[in-house]
């Protein structure tokens, strides 16, 4: 299993970013995928989860601003982030659980600052 995140960077408050996660080594379309994040000095937390059924879960802090989606043909998970605030600053990780094992990529840094 390999997960490679990209798309992070420095953005001003109110700006937008689109994160991508390229997945390989498993049947992407058959698994629930999620985005987690970890801010400095804080625990890793769920941002959004997308099940194979299409149902989604969002953290309360990102509802209405972030959208998780997937392209099963491209084995890619996305996170569209709008109206970013400094509180969204964190390393963002793609996650999948395959055969009871959690996998994360190396993450992509998102910094929201003026």
N, C-alpha and C positions, 0 to 999 in steps of 0.2 A: 504494500500500500504506500502510495506517495501522494502527498498533497503539497502544492506549491502556490502560495498566495502572492498576489501582486496588486498594484494599483494604489498603494498608500502614498503619503506625501504630506507636505505642509500646505494647509489651506486656511484661509481667513474665516472667522466666525460668519455663519450664514452661508458658507460655500457648500459645495458638493464634491463627492468623490464616488467612484465606482470601483469596488474591490472585486478581484477575480480569484478563483481557486481552481487550478488545473489538477484533476484527479486521475490516478492511474493505479493499476494493480488490483482492481476489484470491479465488480459490475455496478458502475456508478448509479444507474437508473434504479437499482434495487434497494438502495439504502437511504435512510434518513440522513440529511446533511445539516450541519449547523455552523454558525459563526459564533465564536467566543471572543472576548477581549480581556486584556489585562492592563490596567493602568498602573503607573508607578506606585509601589507601596500598597497595592490592593490585590485581592484575590481575583483569579480568572473568573469571568462571569459569562453566562449565556447572553448573546445579543439577539439571535434569531435562529429558528429551526424550521426546516422544510421537510415534511414527510413525503414519501413516495405517492401518497394519496393526493397531495397538493395542499394539505392543511398546513398552516403556519402558526408559529408561536413567536411573539416578540417580547423582549423585555419592556416593561412599562416605560422606561426612560427613552426608548427609541420609537415607540408606537407613533405612527403617523408621519415619521421622518425617514425611516429606513425601510427598504424593500428587499427581501431575499427572493432569489429566483435561481433556476437551474436550466441548463441546456444539456439534455441527456445525449444528444447527438455529438456534442463536443466535450462531454465529460467535464463540464465546467459549472461551478457554483458562483453566483454573483451576490454582491451586497451593494445596492444603491443607497447612498447616504446623502440626505439633503438637510438643509438647515443645521449644519454642524455647529456645535458649541465647544468651548474649551473642555468641557466635561467629557467629550467624546474622545479626547486624546488618549491613546492606548496602542498597544500592539494587538492587531486583529489576527485571529487564527481560524482556520478552517478545521472542522472536526468530523470524523466519522467513526462509528463503532462497528468493527468487522469481527465476527466470531468472538464476541465479548471483549475485544481489545480496543481501547481508545487510541486513535491516531490523530495527531495534529501536524500541521506544517510548521515551518520555522517562523511564520508570521510576517505581517507587513505593518510598518509603523505608520500611524495616522497622528498627525499633530495639528491641532486647531489653535491658531494663535494669530493675533494681529501684529 
